[in-house]
């Protein structure tokens, strides 16, 4: 189901959205807004997963971060 609503945004944000549509990076204004909401939902889900892992396994320590940096070739 889809519900039509009215929202207010700053002119600068409207310009960004319309540019994205004009450039083909979004199918429509509604599509752009929907994608933005979906991204926020994914980020919230990921944040919840990370919180759950921290609770269950403990926070990531400096040794773990150093190992990850090395494994990813960042150091």
C-alpha positions in Angstrom: 0.0 0.0 0.0 1.2 3.5 -0.7 0.0 6.6 1.1 0.3 10.1 -0.3 1.5 12.8 2.1 2.6 16.4 2.0 6.0 17.4 3.5 7.9 20.6 3.8 11.7 20.8 3.0 14.2 23.6 2.7 14.5 24.9 -0.8 18.1 23.7 -1.0 17.0 20.1 -0.3 14.3 20.3 -2.9 16.9 21.6 -5.4 19.1 18.6 -4.6 16.2 16.1 -5.1 15.1 17.7 -8.3 18.6 17.7 -9.7 18.9 14.0 -8.8 15.7 13.3 -10.7 16.8 15.4 -13.7 20.1 13.6 -13.8 18.5 10.2 -13.6 19.9 9.3 -10.2 16.3 9.0 -8.9 13.1 8.0 -10.7 11.0 10.7 -9.0 10.9 12.9 -5.9 8.9 10.2 -4.1 11.5 7.6 -5.2 14.3 9.8 -3.8 12.6 10.3 -0.5 11.7 6.6 -0.3 15.4 5.6 -0.9 16.5 8.0 1.8 14.1 6.5 4.3 15.2 3.0 3.3 18.8 4.0 3.9 17.9 5.4 7.4 16.1 2.1 8.2 19.2 0.0 7.1 21.5 2.2 9.2 19.2 1.8 12.2 19.1 -2.0 11.7 22.9 -2.1 11.4 23.3 0.1 14.5 20.9 -2.3 16.4 23.0 -5.3 15.2 26.2 -3.6 16.4 24.6 -2.8 19.7 23.5 -6.4 20.1 27.0 -7.7 19.2 28.6 -5.3 21.7 26.1 -6.5 24.4 26.7 -10.2 23.6 30.4 -10.2 22.8 31.7 -7.0 24.4 32.9 -3.9 22.6 35.6 -4.1 20.0 39.0 -3.5 21.5 42.0 -1.7 20.2 43.8 -5.0 19.4 40.8 -6.0 17.2 40.8 -2.7 15.5 44.5 -2.9 14.8 44.0 -6.4 13.4 41.2 -5.2 11.1 43.2 -2.3 9.9 46.1 -4.6 9.0 43.8 -7.2 7.3 42.3 -4.4 5.2 45.7 -3.0 4.3 45.0 0.3 6.1 48.3 0.3 8.1 
